Amino acid sequence: EELKENEFKDLYDTPEENKTYVKDVTIDTDFELLFPDSYINNIAERLSLYTKLNELETEEELTRFENDLIDRFGELPPQVTDLLNSVKI
């Protein structure tokens, strides 16, 4: 699709108004992508953090979020690292 839009744009006669963009993405993985109970034991806090994570729009915001987690809860467990990496993707 990227080549179609950039490199070979003149070959395709696609009007701009017909383009659709995906806003939600689902990633299937064998990794555990979560905040473990042992890392954040308060359910309301975990849900709040998932909501904040969902609202992030830039990689800089994600980096700040990661640093805030480390400041508040300590070193990130592998599940959280995998979760943040999946968001980064």
C-alpha atoms as one frame of an Amber mdcrd trajectory, in Angstrom:
protein
   0.000   0.000   0.000   2.855   2.385   0.843   4.508   1.828  -2.512   1.178
   2.409  -4.185   0.782   5.726  -2.387   4.354   6.959  -2.750   6.500   5.346
  -5.418   3.832   4.402  -7.973   1.244   7.045  -7.192   0.894   8.103 -10.825
   0.001   4.530 -11.896  -3.037   4.325  -9.655  -6.037   6.532 -10.160  -7.434
   6.393  -6.609  -9.293   9.471  -5.408  -8.158  10.687  -1.990 -11.676  10.629
  -0.529 -11.969   6.844  -1.036  -9.115   6.012   1.329  -9.960   4.362   4.606
  -7.665   4.110   7.588  -7.693   1.581  10.397  -8.058   3.080  13.851  -8.110
  -0.093  15.946  -5.611  -2.906  15.680  -5.671  -6.324  17.287  -2.405  -8.133
  17.884  -2.450 -11.884  18.519   0.556 -13.033  20.490   1.769 -15.769  22.794
   3.261 -13.156  25.133   1.566 -12.111  28.352   0.817  -8.434  27.733  -0.375
  -7.110  31.059   0.340  -5.459  34.378   0.752  -8.470  36.711  -1.022  -8.483
  40.074   2.366  -8.857  41.722   3.544  -5.601  40.084   0.405  -3.483  40.617
  -1.839  -5.169  43.170  -4.663  -2.604  43.124  -7.252  -3.486  40.450  -8.527
   0.089  40.082  -4.962   1.329  39.604  -4.274  -1.295  36.926  -7.454  -0.367
  35.046  -6.547   3.308  35.264  -3.091   2.584  33.826  -4.566   0.545  30.958
  -6.807   3.520  30.166  -3.855   5.932  30.225  -1.832   3.559  28.061  -4.655
   3.433  25.531  -4.713   7.234  25.300  -1.000   7.631  24.469  -0.366   8.908
  20.967   3.402   9.365  20.626   6.521   7.410  21.428   7.625  10.223  23.749
   4.417   9.837  25.763   5.035   6.087  25.939   8.579   6.672  27.213   7.269
   9.057  29.899   4.620   6.480  30.838   7.313   3.785  31.148   9.511   6.028
  33.309   6.543   6.877  35.533   5.822   3.158  36.012   9.421   2.530  37.038
   9.361   5.492  39.439   6.124   4.354  41.093   6.318   0.554  41.023   9.957
  -0.365  40.426  11.681  -2.318  37.677   9.368  -3.501  34.890   8.529  -7.221
  34.798   8.798  -8.949  31.389   5.001  -8.860  30.863   4.947  -5.061  31.167
   7.970  -4.674  28.898   6.205  -6.841  26.299   2.995  -4.817  26.747   4.801
  -1.515  26.166   6.676  -2.931  23.178   3.394  -4.094  21.622   1.970  -0.586
  22.045   5.104   0.837  20.452   4.591  -1.423  17.422
